[in-house]
Amino acid sequence: MLGLGMIKGTIIGMGIGLLAGLALKEMCKIKKNSAENADKNNDKNDT
């Protein structure tokens, strides 16, 4: 019983960690893309 609970808890914890990692990765991509777009817009305004 105790072993099964530990295994189940580990699987749930790994699943939550994986989802959190993917969410952070997507947020970083969005932030990077918006920063690049802002730089491009600034360059266009300078010319």
Helices and strands as residue ranges (DSSP letters): H 2-46
